Each structure stands twice: as structure tokens, then as C-alpha cells.
Amino acid sequence: MRPSSRACGVALVLSLLLGGCASWLPGWMPGSGQKGKTAKEAFEDDGVMDRIVAVVNNDVITLNELRENVLYYKVESRGQDTMSDEELAHRLLSRLIESRLQLQEADREKIAVDDADLSEEIAARMKKMNLNTEEEFEAIVKKQGLTMDAVKKKLREQIMIAKVIRRKVAFRVSVTEQEVDRYLQENRAKLETGLTYHARHIMIAPDKERSDAGWAAALERANAVYARLLAGADFAELAREVSQDATAKDGGDLGTLKRGELAEDIESRILALSPGQVSPPFRSDLGYHLVKLEAKEALEGEGLTRVRQQIRDILFRQKYQARLDAWLEEIKKRAIIEVRI
């Protein structure tokens, strides 16, 4: 990886190392014309390091913090976002305010981040960045105009937020078996859509004129094939011998299919069978068909266990998001927030 692209990758992973990967600065912010500098250098040159853009209870959010977050967002979105700079800054300021409120809640809950927590988080970041030593990590941090102390402070805050959310939100969310049962019952058809089945097929077509006599003759041949199958004939061998479908050379093998891939009139006949069972002849616009179900997934056994776990995950995410939104709204309501931009 080239140094410049590696630095940008670091910025995306850390959400911290922003200035060195992009020269863009919003036009409404002081110092927007200073290209080639880190965000920290630009702020120092403009003398706006202590400009306050919001007050959250007794804490302040500075223009420096907001600017870094805008820079990061621009790098991450690669300029694909259509929002104006002002709209983007106000949206990101809302996120910063939420983060500050969550940190204040963590303080009230006396949540601590020890050195082991921090070391584990740094190791995880280094792994994502394909770095082998903390010295490499620190070198990249310094290249972005930041210090390890600043990075560790930011990481400690992120860990604190994760811990307080677990305590106030995740630990208070549960999913009951009754809720899983109800979701399964209400969404069974949708859940079965992704299940697969394996089948074989024989088609007996009428003559080219498709006369009544031709259809009658086709039905007679199809019934004869069905009788041979009931007597124990091998379906695949008979398909190669008599089927007029393109799958005849493969023994009528339709392969493994997901529900909904075949025409409904044929698929419904297949799925009505038990594995190993053969259908009587049935007619379509093309001719008479005989199908054999080799195997099918069903909402039972291991498949049902897997689906139930997926349902638990879905319901947990829904409840988690609802509780997180409610908790954030609650702490906002009892906070004193002043926005100064």
C-alpha cells in the first residue's frame, strides 16, 4: 500500500487521523484555503483553537472537533454525499452532541476504561491496519499531526460510550421465545422463500399441431412413464430416455433451486412432494410433466434452529435501536444544550 493511501485507510479506521488525508475544508469555516496542512495546523494558524460551537451541560464542543469530523466524513464518503457543507456540519454536530451526552452518562455511571481495555482496542485497530508494532502505529499517528495521547484519549471515549450503551441499552433488551414464535408464524412464507430444494423433471409434449388427439396421446405416454416409475424405474434414466425437456441429457436434473425460481404451477407441485416422491403427470402449456423431489430445506431440525436464531437477531436489533433512540432522547431532554452556529 502506498503511504498516502495507507494514511487515508488509517483515517477511516480510527475516525481520528483526518487532516493528512484531505485538503478539503468547508468554505464557511475560517482557514478553508489552507491546503496541504493538517487540520490541527490550520486551526493553530487561524487562532481558532478555542472557538466554541456548542455547549452540552458543562462541556464545550470546539470548531476544531467539528472540523475534524467534517473532514473525516468527506474522506469516508469520497465526495458522494450531496449535502451542502453547512447541512453536513450541522448533522455531524448533532452526532458530537450525542457523543458528549453519552460520555457524561458514562461519568455519572462511574464507568472506567483501564489500560487493558485500551491496549486491546489499539491491538484491534492495528490488526485492521495490518500493522505489526505500536511504533508503526505511533508513526502514522504523528504523520497526521496528532499525538498518541490524543488518539488514546479518543479511543478511551469510544470504549466508554460502548460500555455505557451496553449497560443502559443492550443489557436491558431481551427477546422471548414467544416473540420468536409469533414472528415465525407471521413471516413463515417470507422466511421459506430463501430455502432451497433439489428436483428432477420429465416432460412429454404433444404433437406439433397440438390437437386434442395429440394431447391425449401425450397424456397416455406420460401415464405409462408414471407407471414405470411407480414400478421402481430410475427417474434419471427414464428422463434421458423419454423426456423432451432440455434437462433430459442430465437425467432431468433441475439442480438446487431457491423457492420462486421456477414457474409457480410447476414449483407448487414439486414442493407438495416429500423427498423421494414422484408426482403424477400434470399439464401445462408445454406438455405433461412429472417431477421428483430429491431434497428440500424446511423450517425444521437444524434449519429451524438456524432460522430461529436469525429471528432473535432481527428482533434484538429492532428492540436495541428503539431503546437506544429512546435513551438518547431521554438524556437530551434533561440536558442543557446550546448550539452557537
C-alpha positions in Angstrom: 0.0 0.0 0.0 1.4 3.5 -0.9 2.0 5.8 2.1 -0.8 8.2 1.1 -3.4 5.6 0.6 -2.3 3.9 3.8 -2.7 7.1 5.8 -6.2 7.6 4.4 -7.0 4.0 5.4 -5.9 4.8 8.9 -8.1 7.8 9.0 -11.1 5.7 8.1 -10.4 3.0 10.7 -9.6 5.4 13.6 -12.1 8.1 12.8 -9.3 10.3 14.2 -6.5 10.8 11.7 -8.2 13.1 9.4 -6.3 16.2 8.3 -3.5 14.4 6.3 -5.8 12.6 4.0 -7.8 15.5 2.6 -7.2 19.2 1.9 -10.9 20.0 1.7 -12.3 22.4 4.3 -15.8 23.9 4.3 -15.8 27.4 2.8 -17.8 28.8 5.7 -15.1 27.8 8.2 -12.1 30.0 8.9 -8.9 28.6 7.3 -10.6 26.8 4.4 -8.0 28.0 2.0 -5.0 26.4 3.7 -4.3 23.3 1.6 -1.5 20.8 2.4 -1.8 21.2 6.2 -3.3 19.0 8.9 -6.5 20.2 10.5 -4.5 21.0 13.7 -2.0 23.2 11.8 -4.8 25.1 10.0 -6.6 25.8 13.3 -3.4 26.9 15.0 -2.6 29.3 12.1 -6.1 30.8 12.3 -6.1 31.2 16.1 -9.5 29.5 16.4 -8.4 26.5 18.5 -10.8 27.5 21.3 -13.8 28.6 19.2 -16.9 27.1 20.8 -19.7 25.8 18.5 -21.9 24.1 21.2 -22.2 23.8 24.9 -23.5 20.5 26.3 -24.3 20.9 30.0 -20.9 21.9 31.4 -18.9 20.7 28.4 -18.0 22.5 25.2 -17.5 21.3 21.6 -15.0 23.3 19.6 -14.7 24.2 16.0 -11.6 22.0 15.9 -13.6 18.9 16.8 -16.4 19.7 14.3 -13.9 20.4 11.5 -12.1 17.1 12.1 -15.4 15.3 11.9 -16.4 17.0 8.7 -13.0 16.2 7.2 -13.4 12.5 8.2 -16.8 12.3 6.7 -15.7 13.8 3.4 -12.8 11.3 3.2 -15.1 8.4 4.1 -17.9 9.3 1.6 -15.4 10.2 -1.1 -17.4 13.2 -2.1 -20.5 11.2 -2.9 -22.7 13.0 -0.4 -24.9 15.7 -1.9 -25.4 17.7 1.3 -24.1 21.2 1.5 -21.2 21.9 3.8 -23.5 23.7 6.2 -26.0 20.8 6.3 -23.2 18.3 6.8 -21.6 20.3 9.6 -25.0 20.6 11.5 -25.7 16.9 11.1 -22.2 16.0 12.4 -22.6 18.5 15.2 -25.7 16.6 16.3 -23.6 13.4 16.5 -20.9 15.1 18.5 -23.5 16.4 21.0 -24.9 12.9 21.3 -21.4 11.5 22.0 -20.8 14.2 24.6 -24.1 13.3 26.3 -23.2 9.6 26.3 -19.7 10.4 27.9 -21.4 12.4 30.6 -23.7 9.5 31.3 -20.7 7.2 31.5 -19.1 9.5 34.0 -22.3 9.5 36.1 -22.3 5.7 35.9 -18.7 5.7 37.1 -17.7 3.7 34.0 -13.9 3.3 33.7 -11.6 2.2 30.9 -8.5 0.5 32.2 -5.2 0.1 30.4 -6.1 -3.5 29.4 -9.2 -2.2 27.6 -7.2 0.4 25.8 -4.4 -2.0 24.8 -7.0 -4.4 23.4 -8.6 -1.7 21.3 -5.3 -0.4 19.9 -4.4 -4.0 19.1 -7.7 -4.5 17.2 -7.1 -1.2 15.2 -3.5 -2.2 14.4 -4.8 -5.6 13.1 -7.3 -3.9 10.8 -4.5 -1.6 9.6 -2.0 -4.5 9.0 0.5 -3.0 11.5 2.8 -5.2 13.5 4.1 -2.9 16.2 2.8 0.0 18.2 5.8 2.0 16.9 4.4 1.8 13.4 1.0 2.8 14.7 2.5 5.8 16.5 4.5 6.9 13.4 1.3 7.0 11.3 -0.5 9.0 14.1 2.3 11.5 14.2 2.3 11.8 10.4 -1.3 13.1 10.7 -0.3 15.9 13.1 -1.7 14.1 16.2 -0.2 12.6 19.3 -0.6 9.1 20.8 -2.1 10.8 23.9 -4.8 12.4 21.7 -5.5 9.1 20.0 -5.7 7.2 23.3 -8.0 9.8 24.7 -10.3 9.4 21.7 -10.2 5.6 21.9 -10.9 5.7 25.7 -14.0 7.9 24.9 -15.2 5.4 22.3 -14.8 2.5 24.7 -16.6 4.4 27.4 -19.5 5.1 25.1 -19.7 1.4 24.1 -19.7 0.4 27.8 -22.4 2.8 28.8 -24.6 1.8 25.8 -24.2 -1.8 26.8 -25.3 -1.0 30.4 -28.1 1.4 29.6 -29.4 -0.2 26.4 -28.1 -3.7 25.4 -28.3 -5.3 28.8 -31.9 -4.2 29.1 -33.0 -5.7 25.8 -34.3 -9.3 25.7 -36.2 -11.4 23.2 -38.6 -14.1 24.4 -39.3 -17.5 22.8 -43.0 -16.4 22.4 -41.9 -13.4 20.4 -39.8 -15.6 18.1 -42.8 -18.0 17.7 -45.0 -15.1 16.8 -42.6 -13.7 14.2 -42.1 -17.1 12.7 -45.8 -17.6 12.3 -46.4 -14.2 10.8 -43.5 -14.4 8.4 -43.3 -18.1 7.6 -43.9 -17.6 3.8 -41.2 -14.9 3.6 -38.7 -17.0 5.6 -39.3 -20.0 3.4 -38.5 -18.0 0.3 -34.8 -18.3 0.9 -34.9 -22.1 1.4 -33.6 -24.4 -1.4 -34.8 -27.7 -3.0 -33.4 -30.2 -5.5 -35.7 -31.8 -8.1 -35.8 -33.7 -11.4 -38.2 -33.3 -14.3 -39.6 -35.2 -17.2 -41.7 -33.5 -19.9 -43.9 -35.3 -22.5 -45.0 -32.8 -25.3 -48.0 -33.3 -27.6 -47.5 -33.3 -31.4 -46.7 -30.1 -33.2 -50.3 -29.4 -34.2 -51.3 -29.7 -30.5 -54.5 -31.3 -31.5 -56.9 -32.9 -29.0 -55.7 -36.2 -30.2 -52.1 -35.1 -29.7 -52.7 -34.0 -26.1 -54.5 -37.3 -25.4 -51.5 -39.3 -26.8 -49.1 -37.2 -24.7 -51.1 -38.0 -21.6 -51.1 -41.7 -22.4 -47.3 -41.7 -22.8 -46.9 -39.7 -19.5 -49.1 -42.2 -17.6 -47.1 -45.0 -19.0 -43.9 -43.3 -17.7 -45.5 -42.7 -14.3 -46.5 -46.4 -14.1 -42.8 -47.4 -14.8 -41.7 -45.0 -12.0 -44.1 -46.5 -9.5 -42.8 -49.9 -10.5 -39.3 -48.8 -9.5 -37.7 -47.5 -12.6 -34.9 -44.9 -12.1 -36.2 -41.4 -12.7 -32.9 -40.1 -14.2 -32.6 -43.0 -16.6 -36.2 -42.5 -17.8 -35.7 -38.8 -18.2 -32.7 -39.5 -20.5 -34.9 -42.0 -22.4 -38.2 -40.2 -22.8 -38.1 -36.6 -21.7 -38.5 -33.8 -24.3 -37.1 -31.2 -21.9 -33.6 -29.6 -22.3 -32.7 -31.3 -19.0 -33.1 -34.8 -20.4 -29.4 -35.3 -21.1 -28.7 -34.6 -17.3 -31.3 -37.1 -16.2 -33.9 -34.3 -15.8 -31.8 -32.7 -13.1 -33.1 -29.2 -12.3 -30.3 -28.6 -9.8 -30.6 -26.9 -6.5 -33.2 -24.1 -6.7 -34.4 -21.4 -4.4 -38.1 -21.1 -4.0 -39.6 -18.7 -6.6 -37.1 -19.6 -9.3 -39.4 -21.9 -11.2 -42.8 -21.2 -12.7 -45.3 -21.3 -9.8 -47.5 -24.1 -11.3 -44.5 -26.4 -11.5 -42.8 -25.4 -8.3 -46.0 -25.8 -6.2 -46.3 -29.4 -7.5 -42.6 -30.1 -6.5 -42.9 -28.6 -3.1 -46.1 -30.5 -2.3 -44.0 -33.8 -2.5 -41.9 -35.4 0.1 -38.3 -36.2 -0.6 -38.0 -39.2 -3.0 -41.7 -38.9 -4.1 -42.8 -38.5 -7.7 -45.8 -36.5 -8.9 -48.5 -37.9 -11.2 -48.5 -36.3 -14.7 -49.8 -32.7 -14.8 -50.4 -30.4 -17.7 -49.0 -27.0 -18.6 -48.9 -25.1 -21.9 -45.8 -27.0 -22.9 -46.9 -30.5 -22.2 -47.3 -33.1 -19.4 -44.8 -33.0 -16.6 -43.6 -35.5 -14.0 -41.4 -34.2 -11.2 -39.4 -35.9 -8.5 -38.3 -34.1 -5.3 -34.8 -35.2 -4.3 -34.4 -33.0 -1.2 -35.7 -29.7 0.2 -34.8 -27.4 3.1 -37.6 -26.9 5.6 -38.2 -24.9 8.7 -37.4 -27.9 10.9 -34.5 -29.5 12.6 -31.2 -27.6 12.2 -32.8 -25.4 9.6 -35.4 -24.3 12.0 -32.8 -23.7 14.8 -30.8 -21.5 12.4 -33.9 -19.5 11.3 -35.0 -19.0 14.9 -31.6 -17.6 15.8 -31.8 -15.2 12.8 -35.2 -14.1 14.1 -33.8 -13.5 17.5 -31.1 -11.3 15.9 -33.7 -9.4 13.9 -35.9 -8.8 17.0 -32.9 -7.9 19.2 -31.7 -5.3 16.6 -35.2 -3.8 16.4 -35.6 -3.5 20.2 -32.0 -2.4 20.6 -32.4 0.5 18.2 -35.7 1.5 19.7 -34.3 1.6 23.2 -31.2 3.4 22.1 -33.3 6.1 20.4 -35.5 6.4 23.5 -32.5 6.6 25.8 -30.8 9.3 23.7 -34.0 11.3 23.6 -34.3 11.0 27.3 -30.8 12.3 28.1 -31.3 15.1 25.6 -34.5 16.2 27.3 -32.8 16.6 30.6 -29.6 18.3 29.2 -28.9 21.9 28.7 -27.7 22.2 25.1 -26.7 25.5 23.4 -25.7 25.5 19.7 -23.7 28.5 18.6 -23.6 28.1 14.9 
